[in-house]
Amino acid sequence: MKQQTLVALSALMFSSSVFANGGFEPNKKECVNVGKEITRVSSEMDTAKSGIQKSWLKRQLGALKTKRTSCSMNGFEANKPELAKL
């Protein structure tokens, strides 16, 4: 019984950590264009007219920044073209 509980808890913790980042598993292919996508969403947010659209883009931008962090933490450097705008 104790072993079954331990297995169930560890499976739950693993699945919740995967779902917490949307199931994103960093790899070179997934990380290469994150910076470009951040730039695209940022510029789209600047031109968005409705509050709903801006809110949705803001959430998308947050998710992309989380992806970029996850990529860099796992050794896959995401392109950062948004730094060229500064």
Wavefront OBJ file of the C-alpha trace (Angstrom):
o trace
v 0.000 0.000 0.000
v 2.769 2.419 0.950
v 4.671 1.637 -2.256
v 1.551 2.161 -4.396
v 0.951 5.539 -2.789
v 4.548 6.554 -3.422
v 4.341 5.509 -7.089
v 1.045 7.352 -7.532
v 2.426 10.537 -5.962
v 5.587 10.485 -8.074
v 3.535 9.962 -11.259
v 1.273 12.844 -10.295
v 4.233 15.143 -9.631
v 5.824 14.248 -12.980
v 2.641 14.784 -14.961
v 1.880 18.092 -13.243
v 5.374 19.412 -13.988
v 4.953 18.517 -17.665
v 1.532 20.160 -17.815
v 2.778 23.237 -15.975
v 4.888 24.223 -18.971
v 2.280 23.154 -21.517
v 4.026 19.883 -22.283
v 6.984 21.758 -23.787
v 10.166 19.715 -23.807
v 13.119 21.866 -24.936
v 15.199 20.668 -27.863
v 17.243 22.432 -30.526
v 14.450 22.426 -33.097
v 11.852 23.827 -30.678
v 14.171 26.512 -29.286
v 15.707 27.952 -32.446
v 12.910 30.419 -33.306
v 11.598 31.374 -29.877
v 13.314 34.782 -30.044
v 11.812 35.538 -33.468
v 8.374 34.590 -32.210
v 8.801 36.863 -29.162
v 9.660 39.737 -31.501
v 6.659 39.008 -33.720
v 4.214 38.822 -30.817
v 5.671 41.987 -29.230
v 5.216 43.995 -32.408
v 1.718 42.572 -32.894
v 0.875 43.589 -29.326
v 2.021 47.156 -30.093
v -0.431 47.370 -32.991
v -3.337 45.473 -31.408
v -6.505 47.515 -31.040
v -8.798 45.493 -28.767
v -8.218 44.781 -25.116
v -9.079 41.119 -25.599
v -6.464 40.743 -28.325
v -3.854 42.537 -26.220
v -4.643 40.307 -23.261
v -4.301 37.159 -25.367
v -1.007 38.377 -26.865
v 0.307 39.245 -23.401
v -0.374 35.666 -22.240
v 1.272 34.313 -25.392
v 4.310 36.519 -24.824
v 4.611 35.272 -21.246
v 4.484 31.661 -22.440
v 7.159 32.350 -25.051
v 9.430 33.945 -22.465
v 8.956 30.881 -20.264
v 9.911 28.714 -23.249
v 13.028 30.814 -23.834
v 14.037 30.422 -20.187
v 13.425 26.693 -20.354
v 15.522 26.459 -23.518
v 18.470 28.325 -22.013
v 18.286 26.330 -18.768
v 18.577 23.117 -20.779
v 21.513 24.290 -22.895
v 19.606 25.280 -26.031
v 20.228 28.944 -26.689
v 17.197 30.623 -28.210
v 17.786 33.322 -30.820
v 17.284 36.755 -29.314
v 16.575 39.163 -32.169
v 14.510 41.354 -29.832
v 17.799 42.639 -28.384
v 18.577 44.215 -31.759
v 15.570 46.531 -31.294
v 17.114 48.141 -28.189
l 1 2 3 4 5 6 7 8 9 10 11 12 13 14 15 16 17 18 19 20 21 22 23 24 25 26 27 28 29 30 31 32 33 34 35 36 37 38 39 40 41 42 43 44 45 46 47 48 49 50 51 52 53 54 55 56 57 58 59 60 61 62 63 64 65 66 67 68 69 70 71 72 73 74 75 76 77 78 79 80 81 82 83 84 85 86
